[in-house]
Amino acid sequence: MEEFQPRILPLLWRRSVPARKAVGRPPRLSVDLVVTTAIRIADAEGLEAASMARVAAELSVATMSLYTYVPSRPELADLMVDEVLWARDLRGGGTFRERVLLYAERTFAMYRAHPWLAEVSRARPPLGPGMLAESEYVLAAVATLGLPLRRLNEAATAISAWVTSAARHEAEGILLRRTTGRSTDEWWLQRGELWESWFDVEAHPTMTAIWNGGAFDRAADEQAQDAYEYGLGLLLDGIERSAHDEAG
């Protein structure tokens, strides 16, 4: 059974506590330096490459010396995730839609810059300032609509889930291009025999109609972006309509 390690919390919230004045020789490393080095490695080569040994080698220190700053590899991963979440700098006012679109834009930019995030589960996120800043920002955006408190978290969770799932999907595509050397469109083209030899138009009449209508003509990434924007628009319309109905 996975156990919670309270020692991660002071590391996640290290910037909330005034730094202690060092006694004697100043430390060669810092938690910030270890985390940013690991992020740089993961950005270039994937999450698995950012091992404790690799980070130590990049910093020209012995692997065991890193454990003075970060107790374990899982905790390093938590620190990496919360660091990039926090770096979105989710602040600012505006209308409900303006705030949501800012959140979405910066979340997509985060996953594009750090596609290894797609390898990390967000079901049990690190309980740090980055995670809480995201929750507060999206909740505050929804709160501008005047929804009842019991609905705020439901609406905010729906928005976060839609945006994050689409951003993760795009990041997965980036990772797959890196590892296979092929785009999603090239992957589909290699499987052309499916449509030529195995696809039954009578068993799939709706798909066939869509195909004949040209709806599948665009690149896979463009289709995914269109679907995301269409769904987000409908979701925001529905939340605004719900707020109006609740207001009576």
Contacts in CASP RR format, 6 or more apart in sequence:
PFRMAT RR
TARGET T0000
AUTHOR 0000-0000-0000
METHOD contacts of the structure
MODEL  1
MEEFQPRILPLLWRRSVPARKAVGRPPRLSVDLVVTTAIRIADAEGLEAA
SMARVAAELSVATMSLYTYVPSRPELADLMVDEVLWARDLRGGGTFRERV
LLYAERTFAMYRAHPWLAEVSRARPPLGPGMLAESEYVLAAVATLGLPLR
RLNEAATAISAWVTSAARHEAEGILLRRTTGRSTDEWWLQRGELWESWFD
VEAHPTMTAIWNGGAFDRAADEQAQDAYEYGLGLLLDGIERSAHDEAG
5 71 0 8 1.000
5 72 0 8 1.000
5 75 0 8 1.000
7 71 0 8 1.000
7 75 0 8 1.000
8 71 0 8 1.000
8 75 0 8 1.000
8 78 0 8 1.000
8 79 0 8 1.000
8 126 0 8 1.000
8 127 0 8 1.000
9 127 0 8 1.000
9 128 0 8 1.000
10 17 0 8 1.000
11 31 0 8 1.000
11 70 0 8 1.000
11 75 0 8 1.000
11 79 0 8 1.000
12 78 0 8 1.000
12 79 0 8 1.000
12 82 0 8 1.000
12 126 0 8 1.000
12 127 0 8 1.000
12 128 0 8 1.000
12 129 0 8 1.000
13 128 0 8 1.000
13 129 0 8 1.000
14 31 0 8 1.000
15 129 0 8 1.000
16 129 0 8 1.000
28 61 0 8 1.000
29 59 0 8 1.000
29 61 0 8 1.000
29 65 0 8 1.000
29 66 0 8 1.000
29 68 0 8 1.000
29 69 0 8 1.000
30 69 0 8 1.000
31 69 0 8 1.000
31 70 0 8 1.000
31 79 0 8 1.000
33 59 0 8 1.000
34 55 0 8 1.000
34 59 0 8 1.000
34 66 0 8 1.000
34 69 0 8 1.000
34 70 0 8 1.000
34 76 0 8 1.000
35 70 0 8 1.000
35 76 0 8 1.000
35 79 0 8 1.000
35 80 0 8 1.000
35 83 0 8 1.000
36 83 0 8 1.000
37 55 0 8 1.000
37 58 0 8 1.000
37 59 0 8 1.000
38 50 0 8 1.000
38 55 0 8 1.000
38 76 0 8 1.000
38 79 0 8 1.000
38 80 0 8 1.000
39 50 0 8 1.000
39 80 0 8 1.000
39 83 0 8 1.000
39 84 0 8 1.000
39 114 0 8 1.000
40 58 0 8 1.000
41 49 0 8 1.000
41 50 0 8 1.000
41 54 0 8 1.000
41 55 0 8 1.000
41 58 0 8 1.000
42 49 0 8 1.000
42 50 0 8 1.000
42 80 0 8 1.000
42 114 0 8 1.000
42 116 0 8 1.000
43 113 0 8 1.000
43 114 0 8 1.000
43 115 0 8 1.000
43 116 0 8 1.000
46 115 0 8 1.000
46 116 0 8 1.000
46 119 0 8 1.000
46 175 0 8 1.000
47 77 0 8 1.000
47 116 0 8 1.000
47 119 0 8 1.000
47 120 0 8 1.000
48 119 0 8 1.000
50 76 0 8 1.000
50 77 0 8 1.000
50 80 0 8 1.000
50 116 0 8 1.000
51 73 0 8 1.000
52 63 0 8 1.000
52 66 0 8 1.000
52 67 0 8 1.000
52 70 0 8 1.000
52 73 0 8 1.000
52 76 0 8 1.000
53 63 0 8 1.000
55 66 0 8 1.000
55 76 0 8 1.000
56 62 0 8 1.000
56 63 0 8 1.000
56 65 0 8 1.000
56 66 0 8 1.000
59 66 0 8 1.000
70 76 0 8 1.000
70 79 0 8 1.000
77 120 0 8 1.000
78 126 0 8 1.000
79 126 0 8 1.000
81 117 0 8 1.000
81 120 0 8 1.000
81 125 0 8 1.000
81 126 0 8 1.000
82 125 0 8 1.000
82 126 0 8 1.000
82 128 0 8 1.000
82 129 0 8 1.000
82 130 0 8 1.000
82 131 0 8 1.000
84 110 0 8 1.000
84 113 0 8 1.000
84 114 0 8 1.000
84 117 0 8 1.000
85 110 0 8 1.000
85 125 0 8 1.000
85 130 0 8 1.000
85 131 0 8 1.000
85 133 0 8 1.000
85 134 0 8 1.000
86 128 0 8 1.000
86 129 0 8 1.000
86 130 0 8 1.000
86 133 0 8 1.000
87 110 0 8 1.000
88 106 0 8 1.000
88 107 0 8 1.000
88 109 0 8 1.000
88 110 0 8 1.000
88 130 0 8 1.000
88 133 0 8 1.000
88 134 0 8 1.000
89 106 0 8 1.000
90 102 0 8 1.000
90 103 0 8 1.000
90 106 0 8 1.000
90 133 0 8 1.000
90 134 0 8 1.000
90 137 0 8 1.000
91 137 0 8 1.000
92 99 0 8 1.000
92 102 0 8 1.000
93 99 0 8 1.000
94 144 0 8 1.000
95 144 0 8 1.000
96 141 0 8 1.000
96 142 0 8 1.000
96 144 0 8 1.000
96 145 0 8 1.000
96 236 0 8 1.000
96 239 0 8 1.000
96 240 0 8 1.000
97 236 0 8 1.000
99 137 0 8 1.000
99 140 0 8 1.000
99 141 0 8 1.000
99 144 0 8 1.000
100 138 0 8 1.000
100 141 0 8 1.000
100 159 0 8 1.000
100 232 0 8 1.000
100 236 0 8 1.000
103 134 0 8 1.000
103 137 0 8 1.000
103 138 0 8 1.000
103 141 0 8 1.000
103 159 0 8 1.000
103 163 0 8 1.000
104 163 0 8 1.000
104 232 0 8 1.000
107 163 0 8 1.000
107 164 0 8 1.000
107 167 0 8 1.000
108 163 0 8 1.000
108 166 0 8 1.000
108 167 0 8 1.000
108 170 0 8 1.000
110 117 0 8 1.000
110 167 0 8 1.000
111 117 0 8 1.000
111 118 0 8 1.000
111 167 0 8 1.000
111 168 0 8 1.000
111 170 0 8 1.000
111 171 0 8 1.000
112 170 0 8 1.000
112 171 0 8 1.000
112 174 0 8 1.000
114 171 0 8 1.000
115 171 0 8 1.000
115 172 0 8 1.000
115 173 0 8 1.000
115 174 0 8 1.000
115 175 0 8 1.000
115 178 0 8 1.000
116 171 0 8 1.000
116 175 0 8 1.000
117 168 0 8 1.000
117 171 0 8 1.000
118 168 0 8 1.000
118 171 0 8 1.000
118 172 0 8 1.000
118 175 0 8 1.000
119 175 0 8 1.000
122 164 0 8 1.000
125 131 0 8 1.000
134 160 0 8 1.000
135 156 0 8 1.000
135 160 0 8 1.000
138 156 0 8 1.000
138 159 0 8 1.000
138 160 0 8 1.000
139 152 0 8 1.000
139 153 0 8 1.000
139 156 0 8 1.000
141 156 0 8 1.000
141 159 0 8 1.000
142 152 0 8 1.000
142 155 0 8 1.000
142 156 0 8 1.000
142 159 0 8 1.000
142 239 0 8 1.000
143 152 0 8 1.000
145 239 0 8 1.000
145 240 0 8 1.000
145 243 0 8 1.000
146 243 0 8 1.000
146 246 0 8 1.000
146 247 0 8 1.000
147 155 0 8 1.000
147 239 0 8 1.000
147 242 0 8 1.000
147 243 0 8 1.000
147 246 0 8 1.000
148 246 0 8 1.000
151 242 0 8 1.000
151 246 0 8 1.000
155 239 0 8 1.000
155 242 0 8 1.000
158 235 0 8 1.000
158 239 0 8 1.000
159 235 0 8 1.000
159 236 0 8 1.000
159 239 0 8 1.000
162 228 0 8 1.000
162 231 0 8 1.000
162 232 0 8 1.000
162 235 0 8 1.000
163 232 0 8 1.000
166 224 0 8 1.000
166 228 0 8 1.000
166 232 0 8 1.000
169 224 0 8 1.000
170 221 0 8 1.000
170 224 0 8 1.000
173 184 0 8 1.000
176 182 0 8 1.000
176 184 0 8 1.000
176 187 0 8 1.000
177 183 0 8 1.000
177 184 0 8 1.000
180 187 0 8 1.000
182 190 0 8 1.000
183 220 0 8 1.000
183 221 0 8 1.000
184 220 0 8 1.000
184 221 0 8 1.000
185 219 0 8 1.000
185 220 0 8 1.000
185 221 0 8 1.000
188 220 0 8 1.000
201 208 0 8 1.000
210 216 0 8 1.000
216 223 0 8 1.000
218 226 0 8 1.000
END
